[in-house]
Amino acid sequence: MPVLGIAAMILLPLLSGEGEKHVSRRPAAVLIVTVIAVSLGVFTHLGTYTPWSPIMNAWTSDPIPVSYLRNRTPLEREGALVLQNKQCRNCHSIGGEGGLRGPALDAVAGHMTEDQIIRQVLQGGGNMPAYGNALNPSETTALVKFLTTLRGNDLQPAIDASRHLALTTEHKLPSSVP
């Protein structure tokens, strides 16, 4: 409807029987039409190509690169299928392919622990919606196992500082402490 309304307003001077119709004698009307046309073009381009816009065909057109599937267990490969089939790549990229709305997942396990990845997938946060109701437990397990293999350039896996502290404290306590 807005497009039809704008088109009607643009055509109105040409269809009416009164007033000046020549473009050179109506500079204000030409300026208004030009501003509207350029604005619509710019906003359409921005809405289609800005980083915050999901790429809605990413999951169908760009398979997960083979390098991310090598040396993976069957469960981890199943997680790659979940990532593809649940359209995670509309917002996230892997190997430079996919959406730009969410962070790239190439090194997610170098930045987040397994528990943090599980929480992010199930509860969402920031721009990410919660997928707790969209994934069954086996899909969640497979997806998280795959994501925990993505550490980028051989980064060490992220560690939970509280667990690390608990383990080191546990080993330092004498056995006679009640």
KOLVO-472416 format. One line per field, with one value per residue (C-alpha): x, y, z; residue number from 0. Coordinates in nm, 3 decimals, always signed. Each point is the difference from the previous one (the first is absolute). Example, Ala and Ser with C-alpha at 12.3 -4.5 7.8 and 13.67 -1.06 7.14 Angstrom:
c1: +1.230,+0.137
c2: -0.450,+0.344
c3: +0.780,-0.066
resi: 0,1
END
This chain:
c1: +0.000,+0.273,+0.154,-0.336,-0.062,+0.338,-0.054,-0.340,+0.152,+0.275,-0.252,-0.253,+0.159,+0.014,-0.364,-0.158,-0.136,+0.131,+0.334,+0.347,+0.099,+0.342,+0.283,+0.229,-0.266,-0.055,+0.343,-0.146,-0.209,+0.299,+0.212,-0.264,-0.037,+0.377,+0.044,-0.275,+0.144,+0.357,-0.117,-0.196,+0.298,+0.248,-0.225,-0.070,+0.373,+0.076,-0.279,+0.131,+0.375,+0.082,+0.176,-0.296,-0.229,-0.035,+0.085,-0.311,+0.137,+0.334,-0.101,-0.114,+0.266,+0.320,+0.080,+0.229,+0.358,+0.148,+0.298,-0.236,-0.123,+0.333,+0.107,-0.334,-0.193,-0.342,-0.163,+0.197,-0.096,-0.361,+0.046,+0.120,-0.321,-0.205,+0.184,-0.084,-0.359,-0.105,+0.118,+0.259,+0.204,-0.260,+0.150,+0.338,+0.284,+0.245,+0.301,-0.106,-0.332,-0.338,-0.164,+0.168,-0.266,+0.147,+0.366,+0.202,+0.013,+0.349,+0.158,-0.300,+0.155,+0.307,-0.220,-0.280,-0.003,-0.231,-0.235,-0.009,-0.076,-0.284,-0.146,+0.028,-0.171,-0.281,-0.066,+0.130,+0.116,+0.093,-0.126,-0.033,-0.342,-0.038,-0.009,-0.084,-0.344,+0.118,+0.263,-0.051,+0.266,+0.182,+0.019,+0.129,+0.266,+0.115,+0.007,+0.199,+0.248,+0.059,+0.033,+0.254,+0.229,+0.011,+0.309,+0.135,+0.375,+0.073,-0.108,-0.022,-0.353,-0.158,+0.009,-0.242,+0.211,-0.218,+0.036,+0.372,+0.034,-0.207,+0.217,+0.328,-0.128,-0.121,+0.345,+0.177,-0.209,+0.159,-0.186,-0.053,-0.231,-0.356
c2: +0.000,+0.256,-0.061,+0.050,+0.317,+0.146,-0.095,+0.173,+0.318,-0.004,-0.045,+0.252,+0.310,-0.177,-0.107,+0.320,+0.252,+0.317,+0.155,-0.020,-0.348,+0.049,-0.135,+0.301,+0.232,-0.217,-0.029,-0.060,-0.294,-0.145,+0.033,-0.174,-0.287,-0.037,-0.006,-0.261,-0.222,+0.021,-0.061,-0.309,-0.131,+0.062,-0.150,-0.305,-0.052,+0.044,-0.235,-0.267,+0.021,+0.140,-0.229,-0.011,-0.139,-0.381,-0.172,-0.212,-0.233,-0.072,-0.339,-0.131,+0.140,-0.029,-0.344,-0.019,-0.008,-0.350,+0.110,+0.041,-0.357,-0.183,-0.208,+0.044,-0.267,-0.103,+0.200,+0.312,-0.045,-0.034,+0.333,+0.155,-0.123,+0.152,+0.330,-0.012,-0.126,+0.233,+0.293,+0.125,+0.122,+0.260,+0.206,-0.167,-0.067,-0.288,+0.023,+0.347,-0.126,+0.072,+0.286,+0.286,+0.082,-0.232,-0.063,-0.231,-0.351,-0.090,+0.037,-0.012,-0.272,+0.217,+0.271,-0.191,-0.310,-0.289,+0.114,+0.353,-0.134,-0.214,+0.298,+0.224,-0.254,-0.081,+0.340,+0.240,+0.345,+0.324,-0.024,-0.378,-0.151,-0.299,-0.336,-0.212,-0.080,-0.044,-0.266,-0.338,-0.124,-0.215,+0.290,+0.230,-0.254,-0.053,+0.374,+0.081,-0.284,+0.140,+0.359,-0.104,-0.122,+0.346,+0.162,+0.200,+0.001,-0.282,+0.207,-0.170,-0.075,+0.257,-0.104,+0.066,+0.186,-0.109,-0.369,+0.041,+0.166,-0.271,-0.274,+0.163,+0.074,-0.357,-0.137,+0.235,-0.089,-0.253,-0.327,+0.045,+0.300,-0.106
c3: +0.000,+0.075,-0.341,-0.170,+0.201,-0.094,-0.365,+0.005,+0.147,-0.264,-0.283,+0.135,-0.159,-0.336,+0.013,+0.134,-0.250,+0.167,+0.088,-0.151,-0.114,-0.152,+0.215,-0.048,+0.153,+0.308,+0.170,+0.348,-0.125,-0.185,+0.314,+0.215,-0.246,-0.027,+0.379,+0.037,-0.274,+0.132,+0.358,-0.100,-0.194,+0.284,+0.268,-0.216,-0.052,+0.371,+0.103,-0.232,+0.048,+0.344,+0.250,+0.236,-0.267,-0.001,-0.326,-0.037,-0.267,+0.168,+0.132,-0.336,-0.229,+0.202,+0.142,+0.300,-0.135,-0.014,+0.209,+0.296,-0.037,-0.023,+0.299,+0.172,+0.183,-0.130,+0.282,-0.094,-0.367,+0.108,+0.180,-0.328,-0.162,+0.282,-0.049,-0.371,+0.026,+0.282,-0.213,+0.248,-0.295,-0.088,+0.281,+0.067,-0.239,-0.022,-0.226,-0.112,-0.140,+0.154,+0.184,+0.180,+0.258,+0.262,+0.072,-0.223,+0.145,-0.130,+0.344,+0.233,+0.219,+0.055,+0.152,+0.170,+0.218,-0.074,+0.276,-0.142,-0.348,+0.137,+0.186,-0.307,-0.224,+0.241,+0.159,-0.264,+0.096,-0.169,-0.358,+0.012,+0.066,+0.231,-0.174,+0.306,-0.140,-0.361,+0.071,+0.158,+0.246,-0.257,-0.246,+0.274,+0.103,-0.359,-0.076,+0.313,-0.069,-0.349,+0.124,+0.264,-0.281,-0.159,+0.149,-0.292,-0.051,+0.244,+0.299,+0.335,+0.111,+0.228,+0.365,+0.280,+0.255,+0.292,-0.090,-0.055,+0.340,+0.168,-0.150,+0.099,+0.352,+0.037,-0.081,+0.243,+0.306,+0.237,+0.024,+0.378,-0.042,+0.095
resi: 0,1,2,3,4,5,6,7,8,9,10,11,12,13,14,15,16,17,18,19,20,21,22,23,24,25,26,27,28,29,30,31,32,33,34,35,36,37,38,39,40,41,42,43,44,45,46,47,48,49,50,51,52,53,54,55,56,57,58,59,60,61,62,63,64,65,66,67,68,69,70,71,72,73,74,75,76,77,78,79,80,81,82,83,84,85,86,87,88,89,90,91,92,93,94,95,96,97,98,99,100,101,102,103,104,105,106,107,108,109,110,111,112,113,114,115,116,117,118,119,120,121,122,123,124,125,126,127,128,129,130,131,132,133,134,135,136,137,138,139,140,141,142,143,144,145,146,147,148,149,150,151,152,153,154,155,156,157,158,159,160,161,162,163,164,165,166,167,168,169,170,171,172,173,174,175,176,177
END
